Amino acid sequence: MFNIAYKICREVVTQSKNRGLKIAFIMNLSHLKGITRGLFYKIIYPKNIKSTIYSMQQNSKIEIFNKNSSLNIGKYVFIRKNASVRLDFNAELVIEEKVFINDNCIINCVNKITIGSKTKIGPNVCINDHDHNFKNESDQHLIKGEVHIGKNVWIGANAVILKDTWIGDHSVIAAGSVVKGLVPENTLFMNDRTNKLKNIKQKTIAT
């Protein structure tokens, strides 16, 4: 605990020098509110959440709908504004240390999702380990799978990560990608998108 307090104090001093005292104060006040919000959810779900220090900014929330669900959050995880983390059934969600999750991200876990340390997730990213069973071929409402995101991965804005996806360490997911399946480590993943232009100007009809 002493080491954590020391690192925080050292970071505050560094930010004050680089950003200016006033801005550093406002920024760290925001961080303090985020840490308090994280502690609030740990108090609400004491048997479900295992964590040390992490931060959740304004309007971000955690919803756990089953006593068997577990959320393990590593130290120094930072979740920005309006993010939503939901767990249900026997869900196991692991977010390792120093993960950064940007604004408006959604993580839905009903089985298993792991996010490796130092991974950075851009805004509006959606991660799901399940699909809806729209064919109704069984009594199961959801078709469950897993998502594993490696260490030091960068996921660009508006990406969608679907069930049964494995992303290797140090990979990059391009903005707007829809990902399903295996992405090897040290790989840039992008969907093959081509631009198609068609003239839609109406022709003048002679009368």
ZADREN-49785 format. One line per field, with one value per residue (C-alpha): residue number from 1; residue in one letter; z, y, x. Coordinates in steps of 0.02 Angstrom, whole numbers, plus 32768, in hexadecimal, padded with zeros to 4 digits. Last residue first. Example, Ala and Ser with C-alpha at 12.3 -4.5 7.8 and 13.67 -1.06 7.14 Angstrom:
num c(2, 1)
residuo c(s, a)
Z c(8165, 8186)
Y c(7FCB, 7F1F)
X c(82AC, 8267)
// end
This chain:
num c(207, 206, 205, 204, 203, 202, 201, 200, 199, 198, 197, 196, 195, 194, 193, 192, 191, 190, 189, 188, 187, 186, 185, 184, 183, 182, 181, 180, 179, 178, 177, 176, 175, 174, 173, 172, 171, 170, 169, 168, 167, 166, 165, 164, 163, 162, 161, 160, 159, 158, 157, 156, 155, 154, 153, 152, 151, 150, 149, 148, 147, 146, 145, 144, 143, 142, 141, 140, 139, 138, 137, 136, 135, 134, 133, 132, 131, 130, 129, 128, 127, 126, 125, 124, 123, 122, 121, 120, 119, 118, 117, 116, 115, 114, 113, 112, 111, 110, 109, 108, 107, 106, 105, 104, 103, 102, 101, 100, 99, 98, 97, 96, 95, 94, 93, 92, 91, 90, 89, 88, 87, 86, 85, 84, 83, 82, 81, 80, 79, 78, 77, 76, 75, 74, 73, 72, 71, 70, 69, 68, 67, 66, 65, 64, 63, 62, 61, 60, 59, 58, 57, 56, 55, 54, 53, 52, 51, 50, 49, 48, 47, 46, 45, 44, 43, 42, 41, 40, 39, 38, 37, 36, 35, 34, 33, 32, 31, 30, 29, 28, 27, 26, 25, 24, 23, 22, 21, 20, 19, 18, 17, 16, 15, 14, 13, 12, 11, 10, 9, 8, 7, 6, 5, 4, 3, 2, 1)
residuo c(t, a, i, t, k, q, k, i, n, k, l, k, n, t, r, d, n, m, f, l, t, n, e, p, v, l, g, k, v, v, s, g, a, a, i, v, s, h, d, g, i, w, t, d, k, l, i, v, a, n, a, g, i, w, v, n, k, g, i, h, v, e, g, k, i, l, h, q, d, s, e, n, k, f, n, h, d, h, d, n, i, c, v, n, p, g, i, k, t, k, s, g, i, t, i, k, n, v, c, n, i, i, c, n, d, n, i, f, v, k, e, e, i, v, l, e, a, n, f, d, l, r, v, s, a, n, k, r, i, f, v, y, k, g, i, n, l, s, s, n, k, n, f, i, e, i, k, s, n, q, q, m, s, y, i, t, s, k, i, n, k, p, y, i, i, k, y, f, l, g, r, t, i, g, k, l, h, s, l, n, m, i, f, a, i, k, l, g, r, n, k, s, q, t, v, v, e, r, c, i, k, y, a, i, n, f, m)
Z c(71EA, 71FA, 729B, 72F1, 7339, 73F3, 7449, 74A3, 7462, 74B7, 751D, 756F, 75F3, 7625, 76D3, 76FC, 77B9, 781A, 788B, 78A6, 78EF, 7974, 79C2, 7956, 7941, 7950, 793A, 7932, 7921, 78D7, 78B0, 78BF, 78F3, 78CF, 794E, 797C, 79C3, 7A4C, 7A99, 7A3A, 7A20, 7A3B, 7A07, 7A2B, 7A4B, 79EC, 79FF, 79AF, 7986, 7992, 79BD, 79AD, 7A19, 7A4C, 7A9C, 7B21, 7B69, 7B17, 7AFD, 7B1E, 7AF7, 7B20, 7AE5, 7B16, 7AA7, 7B05, 7B26, 7B3C, 7B24, 7A81, 79C7, 79EA, 794A, 799F, 7A1F, 7A52, 7A44, 7ACC, 7B07, 7ADC, 7ACF, 7A8A, 7A68, 7A6A, 7A97, 7A86, 7AEF, 7B2D, 7B6B, 7BF1, 7C42, 7BE9, 7BD7, 7C01, 7BDC, 7C15, 7C21, 7C2C, 7C0A, 7BB5, 7BA8, 7B61, 7B3F, 7B40, 7B6A, 7B6E, 7BC9, 7C00, 7C49, 7CC7, 7D22, 7CE0, 7CBC, 7CDF, 7CC4, 7CFB, 7CDE, 7D30, 7D00, 7CE7, 7CDB, 7C96, 7C83, 7C3A, 7C0F, 7C15, 7C43, 7C4F, 7C9C, 7CE1, 7D24, 7D9E, 7DFA, 7DAE, 7DA7, 7DC6, 7DA8, 7DDC, 7DB7, 7E26, 7E86, 7DE2, 7D99, 7DA6, 7D62, 7D5F, 7D30, 7CD9, 7CEE, 7D21, 7D26, 7D69, 7DBA, 7DFD, 7EA0, 7EE4, 7E9A, 7EB0, 7E88, 7E9E, 7F5A, 7F87, 7F01, 7F45, 7FA6, 7F0E, 7EA8, 7F20, 7F23, 7E66, 7E79, 7EFB, 7E82, 7DFC, 7E74, 7E9E, 7DE5, 7DCA, 7E5A, 7E06, 7D67, 7DC3, 7E2A, 7D91, 7D36, 7DC6, 7DE5, 7D31, 7CB2, 7CB5, 7D63, 7DB6, 7D56, 7D9C, 7E4F, 7E40, 7DF6, 7E89, 7F04, 7EAC, 7EA7, 7F61, 7F8D, 7F28, 7F7C, 8028, 8000)
Y c(832C, 82F9, 82A0, 82E9, 8261, 824D, 8261, 81BF, 81AC, 8116, 8110, 8075, 8082, 7FE0, 7F96, 7EFB, 7EF5, 7F20, 7EC1, 7EF7, 7E63, 7E54, 7DBF, 7D58, 7D8D, 7CF3, 7CF7, 7D86, 7E3F, 7ECA, 7F5C, 8013, 804F, 7FD5, 7F4D, 7F51, 7EBE, 7EC0, 7E1B, 7DAA, 7DC6, 7D2D, 7D3B, 7CBB, 7D41, 7DE6, 7E7E, 7F19, 7FAC, 805D, 80AE, 8049, 7FB8, 7FBE, 7F21, 7F29, 7E7F, 7E08, 7E10, 7D6D, 7D62, 7CC9, 7C77, 7C6D, 7C5A, 7CB4, 7C93, 7BD9, 7B71, 7B2D, 7B4D, 7BFA, 7C41, 7CEA, 7CA0, 7D47, 7D46, 7D3B, 7D75, 7E2B, 7EC0, 7F67, 7FF8, 80A6, 80FD, 80A8, 8016, 8015, 7F75, 7F8D, 7EE5, 7E65, 7E67, 7DC4, 7D9C, 7D00, 7CC8, 7D49, 7DE5, 7E85, 7F0D, 7FB3, 804A, 80FA, 8154, 80FD, 8062, 8062, 7FC3, 7FE2, 7F3C, 7EAB, 7EAE, 7E02, 7DDE, 7D36, 7D21, 7C94, 7CE1, 7D9E, 7E2A, 7EDA, 7F62, 8008, 809C, 814B, 81A4, 815A, 80B7, 80B3, 8013, 8043, 7F9E, 7F05, 7EEA, 7E3C, 7E30, 7D93, 7D56, 7CCF, 7D45, 7D77, 7E1D, 7E86, 7F38, 7FA8, 805E, 80F1, 8192, 81FA, 81A4, 80F9, 80E6, 804F, 802A, 7F78, 7EFE, 7E65, 7E81, 7DFE, 7DE1, 7E9A, 7ED1, 7F75, 7F9D, 7F79, 7FE7, 8078, 8059, 8075, 8116, 8152, 812D, 8193, 8223, 8220, 8220, 82B9, 830F, 82DC, 8337, 83D3, 83DA, 83BB, 8448, 84C0, 848B, 8492, 8407, 83C7, 83F8, 83D0, 832B, 82F6, 8323, 82C3, 822C, 8227, 8230, 81A0, 8137, 8151, 8125, 8083, 8056, 8075, 8000)
X c(77DD, 7894, 78C5, 795E, 79CA, 79CE, 7A75, 7A9F, 7B50, 7B9D, 7C3B, 7C80, 7D08, 7D5A, 7D68, 7DCB, 7DBC, 7E58, 7ECE, 7F82, 7FE0, 8067, 800F, 7F9A, 7EE3, 7E75, 7DB8, 7D3B, 7D61, 7CF5, 7D67, 7D34, 7DE0, 7E6D, 7E95, 7F4D, 7FAE, 8032, 7FF7, 7F7F, 7EC5, 7E56, 7D9F, 7D18, 7C95, 7C99, 7D08, 7CBC, 7D2D, 7CE7, 7D8F, 7E30, 7E67, 7F1F, 7F65, 7FEE, 7FC2, 7F47, 7E8C, 7E30, 7D77, 7D0F, 7C6E, 7BB8, 7B1E, 7A93, 79DA, 79F8, 795B, 799F, 798D, 7948, 7994, 79B1, 7A27, 7A72, 7B2E, 7BB1, 7C5D, 7C3A, 7CB2, 7C75, 7CED, 7CA2, 7D46, 7DEF, 7E2F, 7EE2, 7F33, 7FB8, 7F90, 7F26, 7E69, 7E10, 7D5A, 7CFE, 7C47, 7BBC, 7C23, 7BE8, 7C6C, 7C30, 7CA1, 7C59, 7CFC, 7DA6, 7DE3, 7E99, 7EE5, 7F70, 7F59, 7EF1, 7E38, 7DEF, 7D36, 7CF1, 7C36, 7BD7, 7B2E, 7B38, 7BB8, 7BA7, 7C2C, 7BEF, 7C5E, 7C15, 7CB8, 7D67, 7DA1, 7E52, 7E9F, 7F2A, 7F26, 7ED4, 7E18, 7DD0, 7D15, 7CB8, 7C07, 7BBE, 7B4B, 7AFA, 7AC3, 7B60, 7B56, 7BF0, 7BE0, 7C32, 7BD1, 7C69, 7D13, 7D3F, 7DEA, 7E47, 7EA2, 7E9C, 7E20, 7DB3, 7CFC, 7C73, 7C6A, 7C75, 7BF8, 7BB2, 7C51, 7CBD, 7C4A, 7C66, 7D21, 7D26, 7CC2, 7D3E, 7DCC, 7D73, 7D56, 7E0F, 7E3A, 7DCD, 7E26, 7EC8, 7E97, 7E5E, 7EFF, 7F6D, 7F13, 7F34, 7FEA, 8025, 8026, 80D9, 8112, 806B, 8063, 810C, 80DC, 8037, 8092, 810C, 807B, 8022, 80BF, 80DD, 8029, 8037, 80DC, 8091, 8000)
// end
